[in-house]
């Protein structure tokens, strides 16, 4: 195990974490916007169906099956998935950095004992 290589990998993890935080913020904003757009269109469609005197039991199903509403729901779900995938990637990078720090501590102990 080369200590220099471990420090380089640790620096790469730290850089990736910084980039990941920026990406996570962007994905969070995209997720929130997709949720907002979906809710607005869904509620508009529900009001439209109520004004058309549609059966109350069908309004929710008809509103969700509208092509525009369904497309926005899909975009919302994709944005949510991307956001949570980014969170998982960030957690994985944190674990990797912790492993590298543990390796450095172990090497330091080995050098002292040598």
Secondary structure, 3 states (H helix, E strand, C coil): CCHHHHHHHHHHHHHHHHHHHHHHHHHHHHHHHHHHHHHHHHHHHHHHHHHCCCCHHHHHHHHHHCHHHHHHHHHHHHHHHHHHHHHHHHHHHHHHHHHHHHHHHHHHHHHHHC
